[in-house]
């Protein structure tokens, strides 16, 4: 099978693929509760698998794993506030640290010579696509990089139906397709092995923070997951082609250093921090009330 993982390639394989199809895919997602019937790492596992599928089908390289994301937020802790959990069992890092990592991922892809990058989050909260896109745009504006970037959550690549989030039909079917041993639908109606106060569960969710009523009338299947994956991989290919077609070589361009990227990050945080949806309070997030981004010109950029 053709190698697609950056961290599994020999140096000559990396450079050959870079020359052939100079795009990098970067998946994001945490380990967090996804129903009693799905493995904790659903978000990252299937997002990464989709990126490898896209690279095998359309070319490109998948970046090394980064299975950490936003969860235990200061103003809106989803696990504790919404799911009735007595503790967090997510691989979580602070909001700003997550984005801080992303800007250095972007800089790294830029410095390596990739002409395009697709950054995809399998984890949803607030308007993650808007926040990731804002950061990517700021990097490009400050550096003048010719690299093309697509950033956001992965449901935007599913065009064949509704994407029901968080261990719903689509996500569970995808995991069954890629990693069937990590889904056990027989656990849905069995007594919980862990109390709901630890693993989650309230009026809006079944135990372990999964959609109420799931699995009673219609069950997900690996076959459905395969159809969904094929649709998403097809659309990832279209995005890859769009980005590479938009790329224009810039003579003399040099990617910023790590220290210069730190300066860009702190300027971004100073100018744009208040417009990030991922720093919203619970009331703001549940009502979709976010500060309106005024545009780069208004911010002096």
FENKA-V110288 format. One record per backbone hydrogen bond with DSSP energy under -1.0 kcal/mol. NH is the residue of the N-H (numbers start at 1). CO is the residue of the C=O. Records with the same first field share a line. If there is no record, write none. Layout:
NH=CO  CO
This chain:
6=62
8=5
9=6
14=10
15=11
16=12
17=13
18=14
19=15
20=16
21=17
23=21
24=116
25=61
26=118
28=120
32=40
35=208
39=182
42=39
45=41
46=42
47=43
48=44
49=45
50=46
51=47
52=48
53=49
54=50
55=51
56=52
57=53
58=54
59=55
61=23
62=4
63=25
69=91
73=71
78=76
81=77
82=78
83=78
85=79
86=197
91=31
92=90
93=69
98=94
99=95
100=96
101=97
102=98
103=99
104=100
105=101
106=102
107=103
108=104
109=105
110=106
111=107
112=108
114=109
115=22
116=22
117=148
118=24
119=150
120=26
121=152
122=28
131=127
132=128
133=129
134=130
135=131
136=132
137=133
138=134
139=135
140=136
141=137
142=138
143=139
144=140
148=115
150=117
152=119
154=121
157=154
158=155
172=168
173=169
174=170
175=171
176=172
177=173
178=174
179=175
182=179
183=180
184=37
187=184
188=185
198=195
199=195
200=196
201=83
202=205
206=210
208=200
210=206
214=211
216=213
225=221
226=222
227=223
228=224
229=225
230=226
231=227
232=228
233=229
234=230
235=231
236=232
237=233
238=234
239=235
240=236
241=237
242=238
243=239
244=240
245=241
246=242
253=250
261=257
262=258
263=259
264=260
265=261
266=262
267=263
268=264
269=265
270=266
271=267
272=268
273=269
275=272
276=273
280=277
282=75
285=281
286=282
287=283
289=284
299=295
300=297
301=296
